[in-house]
Amino acid sequence: MDLGFETIGNATLIVHDRNPVLVTDPWIKGSAYFGSWTRAHEIPDEQMEAIASCEYIWLSHGHPDHLSMASLRQFKDKTILLADHAGGRIAKEMRGLGFNIQVLQD
């Protein structure tokens, strides 16, 4: 894809600008809400490869189907983009876990 985006499941988008550059809320492994919610479909290999090649990861908020630690562990070498959430708890905790966090100003 030259320019555009693909939707993958619950809230995951892959944004393309000649190459995959950003993925939003990548819930690609595990379940959410103490196992009560799982992904309805397997993610095709082509989309998994695109997700893995993105340089940036956008996390919209801290619900477990948007901020999936089981999924995020594979993105320690990527830049995680966060909104400037009140209190900064998500940024602080993720930095403590070794993630490269960039907080975007409102």
N, C-alpha and C positions, 0 to 999 in steps of 0.2 A: 504494500500500500504506500502511495506516495505521500498523501496528506489526508489525515482524517483520524477516526477512532473506531475501535471495536468494543462491543460490550461483552463482558464475560461474567455471567451469573449475577449475584446480588448487587454489588456496587462497584465491581471492578471494570475499569475502562483501560484500554491500551491506546495511548495517543501516539500517532505516527507523524513524523516530519522527515520523510525519505527513509527513516529507520524508526523502530520503536524507541521512544524517548522517555515516556512517563507512563506509569501504571498507578491507578487509584485503588486504594483500599484492597490490596491483593489478598483475598481469602482463597487460598489454593490448597491448603492442608487442614485437616482436623475438623472439629465441629465447633459450634458456638453455644453459649448459654447452657453450660454444663452438660453438653451432649444432646440437648433437646432439639437442636437445629443443625442440619448438615446441608452441604451443597447438593442440589437435585441432579446434577449431571457432571460427568467427568469433563475436565477441560482438555480440549484436543492438544496434541503435541505441538502443533504449529503455534498456538497461542501461548503455551507454556514456554516455548523458546523465546517468543517475543517478550513475554513478561520478564524472563531472566536477563534479557539483553538491555532492558531499560536502565538508564543511568539514574533516573529520579523516581521516587515513590512518594505519592501524595496520600496522607492519612487524613480523612475528613474529621473524624472524631473517635472517641474512645470505646464505642460499643464493640463487643468481641467479634461481630461479623464484619467489622471495618478495620479493627486493629487486632489482627490475628497473630499472636506471638508464634504459634506453630508455623505459620507461613513466613513471617518476617525474619526468622532466623537465617534464612538463605540470602538475605539482603544486607548483610553487615558491611559489604563493600560498596554499597550504593548510598546516595544522598536521600535522606528522608525529609520531606517537606511537610511542615505543620503550620496551621494557622496559629496566631498568637492567642491561644486559649487562656482564659482567666486562670491565674495561679501557676500556669506552666508545668503542671504535674507530669503530663505525658512526655514533654521534652526532657525534663529532669530525669525521670526514671529510665527513659530510653538511652540517654547519654550515659547513665550509670551502667547500662548493660553493654556499652561499647558501640552504639549506633552513631553514625554521622548525621546529626540533626541540624536542619536549617529552619529556623522559625521565620515565617514571612509576616511582615508587619501588616496590620489592617489597612 
